[in-house]
């Protein structure tokens, strides 16, 4: 799956309401919305300016989730995958 497709999927998933399991893992509606917006911004940058811009994107989602006390679960794995794929694209781009 290409990077933009991964970002599209992440934004769509993060737009959906939280389930109880998500809340139990430390997610709030505000936090979910903030992550959705940050990933959406990165997606827009890549769409508008091309894949070469990926080298300027430095996601620190893991640190942010840690500060917020997010525990492992579906959304944490999703956001971590986005970060990993952005970092991989930086190293190959």
Secondary structure, 3 states (H helix, E strand, C coil): CCHHHHHHHHHHHHHCCCCHHHHHCCCCHHHHHHHHHHHHHHHHHHHHHCHHHHHHCCCCHHHHHHHHCCCCCHHHHHHHHHHHHHHHHHHHC
